[in-house]
């Protein structure tokens, strides 16, 4: 059983599609092991995306991620990391396969509705950033 982190970003929460996004994951046989809606501060967003600190989009990404509420969730299942990434679609919605979350709901590369861990190492950092072990069922 593999676990990954996914975030419904501020644009997804604002569009009121939280249930639709979760349904996509659950319909693929994945299980939501932890979930909560929060508002990140700029510092919270900076800490979470620290891996991108030297990238040119770091400031705009952390501004965006702290601009509204987000839904953070731990998703588990066989091959959860890859499955979640396939369901989300390519980072750029113009490149995302039809029927993926980003193809259906995202506006652009930054406002692309969802985040998902890209590796077991990323999931190992990202999950405990938001959830202590006792909060994961």
WODA-V811303 format. One record per residue. N is the residue number from 1. PHI is phi as a letter, one per 30 degrees, with the letter a starting at -180 (none if undefined). BURIAL is I if it has 9 or more other C-alpha atoms within 8 Angstrom, else O. D_LAST is the distance of its C-alpha to the last C-alpha in Angstrom with 2 decimals. Layout:
# WODA-V811303
[[N,PHI,BURIAL,D_LAST] [N,PHI,BURIAL,D_LAST]]
This chain:
# WODA-V811303
[[1,none,O,13.09] [2,c,I,13.49] [3,c,I,11.53] [4,b,I,13.53] [5,c,I,13.88] [6,b,I,15.77] [7,b,I,17.61] [8,d,I,19.60] [9,d,I,22.66] [10,e,I,25.00] [11,d,I,27.19] [12,d,I,24.46] [13,d,I,23.31] [14,d,I,27.03] [15,d,O,27.78] [16,i,O,25.21] [17,c,I,23.67] [18,e,I,19.98] [19,d,O,19.42] [20,d,O,21.71] [21,d,I,19.94] [22,d,O,16.49] [23,e,O,18.44] [24,d,I,19.95] [25,d,I,16.75] [26,d,I,15.49] [27,d,O,19.07] [28,d,O,19.10] [29,i,O,16.48] [30,c,I,13.63] [31,b,I,10.14] [32,d,I,8.65] [33,c,I,5.10] [34,a,I,6.35] [35,a,I,9.88] [36,a,O,12.79] [37,c,O,16.55] [38,b,O,18.65] [39,b,O,22.24] [40,d,I,22.94] [41,d,O,26.12] [42,e,I,28.54] [43,d,O,27.71] [44,e,I,23.94] [45,d,I,24.85] [46,d,I,27.38] [47,d,O,24.99] [48,d,I,22.45] [49,c,I,25.34] [50,e,O,27.35] [51,d,O,27.76] [52,c,O,30.02] [53,e,O,32.04] [54,d,O,35.29] [55,d,O,34.97] [56,d,O,37.20] [57,c,O,34.42] [58,e,I,32.33] [59,d,O,33.79] [60,d,O,33.64] [61,d,I,30.05] [62,d,I,28.90] [63,d,I,31.12] [64,d,I,29.58] [65,d,I,25.93] [66,c,I,26.82] [67,d,O,28.90] [68,a,I,26.39] [69,d,I,22.82] [70,b,I,20.17] [71,c,I,16.72] [72,c,I,14.35] [73,b,I,11.36] [74,c,I,9.41] [75,c,I,10.47] [76,b,I,10.25] [77,l,I,12.95] [78,d,O,16.28] [79,i,O,18.23] [80,e,I,15.79] [81,d,I,17.91] [82,d,O,21.12] [83,d,I,19.96] [84,d,I,18.68] [85,d,I,21.96] [86,d,I,24.00] [87,d,I,22.55] [88,d,I,23.22] [89,j,I,26.74] [90,e,I,29.12] [91,e,I,28.95] [92,d,I,32.29] [93,e,I,32.00] [94,d,O,35.61] [95,c,O,34.55] [96,d,I,31.41] [97,d,O,31.72] [98,e,O,32.28] [99,i,O,29.26] [100,d,I,26.85] [101,e,I,25.14] [102,d,I,27.58] [103,d,I,30.59] [104,d,O,29.84] [105,b,I,28.80] [106,d,I,29.64] [107,c,I,32.87] [108,a,I,33.48] [109,d,I,32.15] [110,d,O,30.81] [111,d,I,29.70] [112,c,I,27.85] [113,i,I,24.94] [114,b,I,22.01] [115,b,I,21.03] [116,b,I,19.16] [117,e,I,18.94] [118,c,I,22.01] [119,a,O,21.30] [120,e,I,18.97] [121,d,O,20.74] [122,d,I,20.13] [123,e,I,16.39] [124,d,O,16.51] [125,d,O,18.26] [126,d,I,16.70] [127,e,I,12.93] [128,d,I,13.63] [129,d,O,16.36] [130,c,O,14.08] [131,b,I,10.75] [132,d,O,10.84] [133,e,O,8.64] [134,d,O,7.50] [135,d,O,6.35] [136,c,I,3.82] [137,c,O,0.00]]
